[in-house]
Amino acid sequence: MKCSGTDVNGAAIEIEFGDSIVSIIPSATAGGPYIAPGWIDIQVNGFAGVDYNHPYTTDQEIARSIHALFATGVTRFYPTVITGSPEDMEGALRNLSRAKDSLPEGEAMDGFHVEGPHICADEGPRGAHPRRWVRKPDFDEFRRWQDATRNRIRIVTLSPDWPEAPGYIEKITAAGVVAAIGHMQATAAQISDAVSAGATLSTHLGNGAHTVLRRHPNYIWEQLAEDRLVADFIVDGIHLDASFLRVALRAKGIERSVLVTDASPPAGAVPGRYRLGEQEVELTLDGRVVLAGQDRLAGSALSMDRAIGNVMRMAGVSLADAVRMATANAARAGKTPRRGVGLAVGERADLVQFRFDPTANRVDVVATWLSGRRVY
């Protein structure tokens, strides 16, 4: 199969591909839609009204949500299970893994992200995670997650606050899993110990934090200053303001920055009430996802195509850098196989064609391919 277009650096190209990219050559035909690697989202709690945290979400609903993600240009994503009871978390992971095996669209679920339950229990850092299920790191529980998913856990987010955190991080990273830190009240020493033990990623940096922090030192500055940590960001204009985002990207550099959506079930759906695990959440008319009846954010209504446009508008980055944050950088941060280079021969043929309006910084997806198969 072949497709042609303009790469994000402005060159006209033609790509030949099967399930992998076979060749990329200059094209004699100028213009046309942009073409790029398909987006990768390493943190998705649900989409299009579908909850990935419920142990009994049906295959049909999961398939519908994946098709909705394809329409936004996402080709690989990590369904994310947040803090809940041991039975519900394991059940949700088992259900998602079964759907991955049974659905034609299941290939897009490249791995799973477990965010919690080993987080800080305090108000603020805990975010929307149910307090009653917060618990200390337990490697036996991690092994149960792996058993439930046939070793498909790709990322675990935990807080370095716990005395058990460094030892736990050493064990899960030895198993090939990315240890991410977030939802914390950690000291500089605890963050350093976590990184020395093998943590490589800051989950949605700038969020899952106290409303008011000590000027310095604090755990956000410590993560920004730690060059061994990659950071991901929710760029919806709600979770982060433009000034923090610009400063954070300067501190981490584009090469250590990743876009995530942290999408909740209401993302891609109409305003109203939805379920996120055992909790009810609401998508408000102004685009915020909150715990029902509260003002506490509970994920986002963001899609990755909009995140790319938002980071250009809010932080002044180029189209090429914004796409890099949503593709190759995300692949390296989350260990997505054969996606860490970008448009290159031998990489998986996960591709997206899109139109871009530079005056509005708006991306509109035209077509999406997963392993060479057109899915949108």
N, C-alpha and C positions, 0 to 999 in steps of 0.2 A: 504494500500500500504506500501511497505517496500523498504528501500534503505540502503546500507551499504558503509562504507568508513573509512577514517581516519579523526578525528577531528583536528583542528588547533594546538592542544597541542600534537598530535602524537598518540592518542589512537584509536584503531580500534573499531568502533561502528556500531550498526544497529539501524535504526530509523523506527518506525511504525507510520504512519500518515494517517489521513483523511484530512479534511480541517485544522485541528490543529494537533500538535505533540501529539501522544498518549503514546509513550514509547521510551526511549533511553537506550539501553543495551550494555554492552561490547560484541564485536564480536570475535568469534574464528578465523575469517579469517583476517590475518594481511595484511596490505598494501592496495592497491587500491587508487582511487582518494580521494582527500580531500573532506569533506562535511562540509558545514557551513550554517548559516542563509543567505538568499538571500540579496544582497546588497540593501541599501536604499540611494537614492540620493535626497536631499531636495532642489536642485537648478538645474533645467534643463530648459533652454530657448527654446530648440528644439533639434532634433537629426535626423540623416540620411537624411538631406536636408529638414526636415519638421520644419516649424515655428509655435511655439505655441502662438506667439504674434499677429497673423493675425486673425481677426474675422471670416474669411471665409475659413480657412484651413479645408479640407474635412475629414470626418470620415475615409475614406480609407487611406489617408496620415497619420493621427494620428495613426491608427492601424499599419501601416507599421513601423512607428518610434518606437512604443512600442515593436514590435517583434525584432527590431534591438537592443533595450535595453535589452530584455530578453537574447539575445545572448551574452551580456557582463556580465550577472549574476545579473542584476538589477531586483528586484521583486516589489519594491514600489518606487515611485518617485513623486516629486511635480513639475508639470509643472509651470514654472515661467514666469510671465508677468511683463515686465519692464515698465518704464516711457513712457507714450504716452498720447494721448488725452483722456479725460474722456470717450468719446464714443468708441474709439478703445479698451481701457483697459477693459471696461465693456463688450464689444462685444466679445473680445477674451476669457474672463473668462466664459461668457455664453456659447460660442461655445465649450470650453473644458469640461464644466460640462455636457452639452448635450451629448458629445461623451462618457464621463465616464458612463452615464446611458445606452447608446445604444450599445456600443461595448462590446463583450465578454472580450476583453483585458482591458477594462476600469477600472476594479478593481485595476489595478496597479497604477493608478493615485489616490493615497491615499488622497490627498488634494492639495491645490494650494498655491503657494508662490507669493506674490505681492512684487516686489522689486522696490521701488519708488511708486509714483512720489515725495514723500516727502523727498527729498535728498538735499544735498548741490549743488547749481547751479554753483559753481566755476569750472574752468578747473582743471583737476586732480581728485579731489574727485568725480566729476560727472561721470567720466569714459565715457562710450559710450552712456549714456542716453541722449536723445534729450533735450537740454537746454530749448527750448520754452515751454515744457510741465511740467517742474519742478514747484511744487506748495506746499503750506503749508498743514500740516495735516488737514484733514476734516473728521470728524466722519460720517457725512451724506454720503460722498462718500464711506467710508468703508461699511456702511450699504447697499449701492447699489451693491457693490461687493458681499456681502453676499446674497442679494436677487438674484443676477444673478447666483450664484453657489449653492443655497440652503444650505447656511451656511457651505461651504466647504473650506473657506479660512483658512489655517493652520498657515501661517507665513506672517508677513508684515515686510519688511525692510525699515527703515526710518533713517534720520539723527537726532541726538539730538540737532542740531543747532537751530532748530525752537523753539520759545518761547512756541508754542502750544504742543510741543512733550510730556512733562510729562503727561499732562491731557489726550492726545490722547492715550498714552501707557496704562494708567490706565483703559481706557474704553475698548480697544481691548483685553487686558489681562483678564479683567473681563468677556469678552465674550468667553474666552477659547482659544484665539489666541496667538501664540508666537510673542512677539515683539522683533525684531532683529534690531541692529544698524549697520550702514555702510554708505559708500559714504558720509563722514562727514568732517567737519572742526570744530569739537567740542572742547570745553575746558574741563578740568578735572571736573569742577563743573557741566557742562552740561551732561557729561557722567555719573557722579555719580547720578544726578537727574533722568536720564533715567532709570538707574538700580534700584534705589529706587522706581520708579514708576512701575517697573515690567519687564523691558527688561532683557532677559536672554541669548541672543545669539549675537555674533559678526559675521556679514556676510563677508565671504572671507577676513579674517583679513590679512593685509599687502597689499591689493589691494584696488582700489577705493580711492586712496590717492594722495596727492601732490607728484610730482617727487622729490622735495627737501623739507625736514622737518627740523624744529628747532631740535637741538641735544636732548634737553630735557628741559621742558616736551613737549610731543606731544601726539596726540590721539592714536597712535599705542601702545606706552608704557603704557598709561593709561588703555587700554583694556587688555593688557597682564598681568598687575598687578591686575586687578579686578577679584577676585576669584569667584564672583557671575556670571560671564559671561563664557559661553561655547563659543569656537571659531571654525569656520570651515575654511578649507584651500583648495585652488586649487593647487594640487600637480601635475603639468604637466611639471615641469622643465622650464617653461616660466614665469609664474606669480610670482613665488617665487624662490629665490636661496636657495641652500642647507644650508648655514650658518644661514640665517634668520629662515628657517623651523626648524632646530635643536634647536635653541634658543627658538623659540615660543612654541615648544612642551615641552621643559623643563619648561617653565614658566606656561603653562596651565596644564601640566600633561596629560598623555594619557586619563585619565578619563574625561577631559573637552575639548577634541579635536575631531573634526569630519572631515571626507573627503567629499568634494563636487566636482562636475565637473564644474559647471557653464557652461555646454555644450551649445553651440549655434547651430543653424541649420546645419552648415557645419560638426559638429562632426559626425564621422562615414560615411563621404562622401568623395568625391574626391576633390582635390584643385579646386578652382574656386569661382565664385560670387554667393551669396545667399541673401535672404531677412531676416531681423530681424525687425519685425514690419514695420515701415515706412522707415527704413534705409537699405542700401545695405552694406553687409559685404563680406569679402573675406577670404578664407582659402588659406594661402600661401604654397609654396612648403616645407617650413621648419616647418609647423604645427602650425603657429600662425593664430588666427582669429582676423582680424582688420577691422575697418571701411574702406570701399572701398576707395582707393586712399590716405589713411592716415596710420599712424603707431600706432594708438590708439587701444588697445586691446578691443575686443567686445565679451567677453566670451571666451570659449576655444573649442578645438577639442578633449578634454579628454573623456575617458570612465572610468567607475569605476574599471574595472578589471586592467587597466593600472595604475590608481591612487594608488591602493593597492601595486603593485610592485614598483612604483616610491617612495612611502614614505618609504618603506624598504630600497631601494637603497640610497636615498638622506639623510635620517635621521637615518638609522641604527636601526629601530624598528623591532620587531619580527613579524612573520606572524600572530600570535594570536592578537597582538596589532593593526596591520594594519587592520585586518578583523573587530576587535571591533570598530575601528573608522568609518568603512563603514556600520556597522550594528546596534548593540545595542546603541552605542553612538549617532548615527544619529537619531535613533528612539526616544530616550529620548529628544534630542534637539528639534526635530520637532513634538513631541507628536504623533508618529505613534502608533496606538493602538496594543497591544499584540505583540510587537516586541522589547521591551526594555530590555529583559533578555538575549537573545541569544538562543542557542539550549537548550530548556527546555520544559517539558511537559506542554501543555496548550497554548503555543505560536502558532501563526498562522504558518501553514506548508509552509512557504516561504523558499525554500532551494536551494542551488547551489552546484553542484559537480564540482570540478576543479582539474587540474593538476598544480603542482608548480615546477618550475625550480629554485632551490636556487642559482645556479651560475649566472643566469641572472636576478634573482628576477622577474620572469615572471609568471603570472597567465593565464592559458588557460581554459576557461569554457567548461565543458563537458555536463552538463544538468542543467536545471532550472525548479523549481516548484513554482507555485503561488497558495496559499491556497490548496496545495495538488494536483493540476492539472499540469501535465507536459506541459510547454509552450515553452521549447527549448530542 
